[in-house]
């Protein structure tokens, strides 16, 4: 079980790197792998002490996921601003060509 818990902690590093690199396909794969490991963890028979450890790990994952979501939303906002800037630039170019042709 400790190996599985260690592996779950490792997913946080992988998720962070994927988000930093805007590697959304890899992020999706990592999240699916982590989900499979979480299901495996929850389906194992464990002692009361292990149950407390599992609970702590799950709470830690929830906290980290909130941070990941906040980061992704921030990146989404930045990309939307960039998109708006490009769209505005295209409008300006169109307007310029429209007036230059006439």
Secondary structure, DSSP 8 states (H G I E B T S, - for coil): -HHHHHHHHHHHHHHHHHHHTT-HHHHHHHHHHHHHHHHHHHTS---HHHHHHHHHHHHHHHHHHHHHHHHHHHHHHHHHHHHHHHHHHHHHHHHHHHHHH-
